[in-house]
Amino acid sequence: MSTQQMVMYEEEFQEITVVIERLLQDANAKVIFLVDKNGQLISGVGDTERFDTTSLASLTAGNIAATGGLAKLIGEKEFSILFHEGEKDNLHISIVGGRVILVVLFDSRSSLGLVRLRVKKSSDELSAIFEKLLKKAEDKEKRGVSDFPFAEITDDDIDNLFS
C-alpha cells in the first residue's frame, strides 16, 4: 500500500461519516472514531464530546503500533482486531484497509458478536472509500497537481523571504 500523505476530500469525508453513523446505529454503539495510523483523528460520531479525542487518537495508534510489535515477535504480520473489555464499556479496535483504525466503544446494550459482524461490513465499505481516495491522489500526482498549499514552495523561496 502507498505511503504517500493522505488528503481527505469533502465527498469522501461525507461518505465516511455516513458509513460510521450507520455502524453506530447498527452495532448499538456509544461512540465510533476513525483514526489514521499516525494518531490523527479523521472522524468521530456518537457521544464524542465527553472524550479527549486527541489523546484517544494518539493512544489508539500507539496501541496498534505496540501490538504490531508483539505480532512480529510471534511471527504474525499484525493483529488486525483488538478487543478491550472494561467494567462498563468495551473497545473494539480494528485496522481498516491497512491504513486507518476503527474504534468502536460499546456497553452492555450491545454484544461483541454484533459489533464484529457490523464492523466487518463497514470495514469493507470504508476500505473502498480509502482506495478511491488513494486513486484520486495518484491521478492528481500523475497530472502534476498538488493538494498541499505549500508544495511548490522551495527552500530558496523561504530563504529569500527571510533575508
QUILINSUL-V698615 format. One record per residue. N is the residue number from 1. PSI is psi in whole degrees, 0 to 359 (NA if undefined). BURIAL is I if it has 9 or more other C-alpha atoms within 8 Angstrom, else O. D_LAST is the distance of its C-alpha to the last C-alpha in Angstrom with 1 decimal. Layout:
n->N psi->PSI burial->BURIAL d_last->D_LAST
n->N psi->PSI burial->BURIAL d_last->D_LAST
This chain:
n->1 psi->147 burial->O d_last->41.3
n->2 psi->146 burial->O d_last->37.7
n->3 psi->11 burial->O d_last->35.0
n->4 psi->159 burial->O d_last->32.4
n->5 psi->135 burial->O d_last->30.8
n->6 psi->133 burial->O d_last->33.3
n->7 psi->130 burial->O d_last->32.5
n->8 psi->126 burial->O d_last->35.1
n->9 psi->154 burial->O d_last->36.3
n->10 psi->316 burial->O d_last->38.3
n->11 psi->311 burial->O d_last->41.5
n->12 psi->326 burial->I d_last->41.6
n->13 psi->317 burial->I d_last->40.7
n->14 psi->320 burial->O d_last->43.7
n->15 psi->317 burial->I d_last->45.9
n->16 psi->315 burial->I d_last->44.9
n->17 psi->317 burial->I d_last->45.7
n->18 psi->315 burial->O d_last->49.1
n->19 psi->313 burial->I d_last->50.0
n->20 psi->334 burial->I d_last->49.2
n->21 psi->321 burial->I d_last->50.8
n->22 psi->318 burial->O d_last->53.9
n->23 psi->319 burial->I d_last->53.8
n->24 psi->315 burial->I d_last->53.6
n->25 psi->311 burial->O d_last->56.8
n->26 psi->326 burial->O d_last->58.6
n->27 psi->358 burial->I d_last->58.0
n->28 psi->44 burial->I d_last->58.7
n->29 psi->166 burial->I d_last->55.6
n->30 psi->318 burial->I d_last->53.8
n->31 psi->146 burial->I d_last->50.2
n->32 psi->133 burial->I d_last->48.3
n->33 psi->146 burial->I d_last->44.7
n->34 psi->123 burial->I d_last->42.9
n->35 psi->142 burial->I d_last->40.1
n->36 psi->166 burial->I d_last->38.0
n->37 psi->350 burial->I d_last->38.3
n->38 psi->357 burial->O d_last->34.8
n->39 psi->15 burial->I d_last->36.2
n->40 psi->131 burial->I d_last->34.8
n->41 psi->128 burial->I d_last->37.5
n->42 psi->312 burial->O d_last->38.1
n->43 psi->157 burial->O d_last->41.0
n->44 psi->142 burial->I d_last->43.8
n->45 psi->159 burial->I d_last->47.1
n->46 psi->210 burial->I d_last->49.9
n->47 psi->60 burial->O d_last->49.8
n->48 psi->335 burial->I d_last->46.1
n->49 psi->345 burial->O d_last->45.3
n->50 psi->1 burial->O d_last->47.2
n->51 psi->149 burial->O d_last->44.7
n->52 psi->94 burial->O d_last->41.3
n->53 psi->330 burial->O d_last->40.3
n->54 psi->312 burial->O d_last->37.0
n->55 psi->317 burial->O d_last->39.1
n->56 psi->316 burial->I d_last->41.8
n->57 psi->314 burial->I d_last->39.6
n->58 psi->322 burial->I d_last->37.8
n->59 psi->324 burial->I d_last->41.2
n->60 psi->314 burial->I d_last->42.9
n->61 psi->321 burial->I d_last->40.4
n->62 psi->321 burial->I d_last->40.8
n->63 psi->315 burial->O d_last->44.6
n->64 psi->317 burial->I d_last->44.4
n->65 psi->317 burial->O d_last->42.3
n->66 psi->315 burial->O d_last->44.8
n->67 psi->334 burial->I d_last->47.8
n->68 psi->321 burial->I d_last->46.3
n->69 psi->318 burial->I d_last->46.3
n->70 psi->318 burial->O d_last->49.9
n->71 psi->315 burial->I d_last->50.8
n->72 psi->323 burial->I d_last->49.5
n->73 psi->330 burial->O d_last->51.4
n->74 psi->9 burial->O d_last->54.6
n->75 psi->14 burial->O d_last->53.9
n->76 psi->156 burial->O d_last->52.8
n->77 psi->310 burial->O d_last->49.7
n->78 psi->166 burial->I d_last->49.1
n->79 psi->113 burial->I d_last->51.0
n->80 psi->345 burial->O d_last->50.4
n->81 psi->133 burial->O d_last->52.2
n->82 psi->147 burial->I d_last->52.2
n->83 psi->130 burial->O d_last->54.5
n->84 psi->122 burial->O d_last->54.4
n->85 psi->124 burial->O d_last->57.5
n->86 psi->182 burial->O d_last->57.4
n->87 psi->316 burial->O d_last->60.0
n->88 psi->322 burial->O d_last->59.2
n->89 psi->155 burial->I d_last->56.4
n->90 psi->150 burial->I d_last->55.7
n->91 psi->128 burial->I d_last->52.6
n->92 psi->119 burial->I d_last->52.8
n->93 psi->129 burial->I d_last->49.6
n->94 psi->150 burial->I d_last->49.3
n->95 psi->130 burial->I d_last->46.8
n->96 psi->123 burial->I d_last->46.6
n->97 psi->19 burial->I d_last->45.7
n->98 psi->5 burial->O d_last->44.2
n->99 psi->326 burial->O d_last->41.0
n->100 psi->163 burial->I d_last->41.7
n->101 psi->127 burial->I d_last->43.9
n->102 psi->122 burial->I d_last->46.5
n->103 psi->122 burial->I d_last->47.6
n->104 psi->119 burial->I d_last->50.9
n->105 psi->124 burial->I d_last->52.2
n->106 psi->163 burial->I d_last->55.9
n->107 psi->200 burial->I d_last->58.9
n->108 psi->349 burial->O d_last->62.7
n->109 psi->348 burial->O d_last->62.9
n->110 psi->184 burial->I d_last->61.7
n->111 psi->158 burial->O d_last->62.4
n->112 psi->320 burial->O d_last->60.5
n->113 psi->315 burial->O d_last->62.5
n->114 psi->316 burial->I d_last->61.7
n->115 psi->313 burial->I d_last->57.9
n->116 psi->318 burial->I d_last->57.9
n->117 psi->312 burial->O d_last->59.8
n->118 psi->324 burial->I d_last->57.5
n->119 psi->321 burial->I d_last->54.3
n->120 psi->311 burial->O d_last->55.5
n->121 psi->314 burial->O d_last->55.8
n->122 psi->324 burial->I d_last->52.5
n->123 psi->320 burial->I d_last->50.7
n->124 psi->317 burial->I d_last->51.9
n->125 psi->316 burial->I d_last->50.6
n->126 psi->320 burial->I d_last->47.2
n->127 psi->317 burial->I d_last->46.9
n->128 psi->320 burial->O d_last->47.6
n->129 psi->316 burial->I d_last->44.9
n->130 psi->328 burial->I d_last->42.3
n->131 psi->319 burial->O d_last->43.4
n->132 psi->319 burial->O d_last->42.9
n->133 psi->315 burial->I d_last->39.3
n->134 psi->318 burial->I d_last->38.6
n->135 psi->318 burial->O d_last->40.2
n->136 psi->317 burial->O d_last->38.2
n->137 psi->319 burial->I d_last->34.9
n->138 psi->320 burial->O d_last->36.1
n->139 psi->317 burial->O d_last->37.2
n->140 psi->321 burial->I d_last->33.8
n->141 psi->319 burial->I d_last->32.1
n->142 psi->325 burial->O d_last->34.6
n->143 psi->355 burial->O d_last->33.7
n->144 psi->21 burial->O d_last->29.9
n->145 psi->135 burial->O d_last->29.5
n->146 psi->141 burial->O d_last->27.3
n->147 psi->357 burial->O d_last->28.0
n->148 psi->121 burial->O d_last->24.7
n->149 psi->337 burial->O d_last->22.3
n->150 psi->16 burial->O d_last->19.2
n->151 psi->326 burial->O d_last->21.0
n->152 psi->356 burial->O d_last->19.4
n->153 psi->129 burial->O d_last->15.7
n->154 psi->169 burial->O d_last->14.5
n->155 psi->323 burial->O d_last->12.3
n->156 psi->320 burial->O d_last->10.4
n->157 psi->317 burial->O d_last->10.1
n->158 psi->316 burial->I d_last->8.7
n->159 psi->316 burial->O d_last->6.1
n->160 psi->324 burial->O d_last->5.3
n->161 psi->322 burial->O d_last->5.8
n->162 psi->9 burial->O d_last->3.8
n->163 psi->NA burial->O d_last->0.0
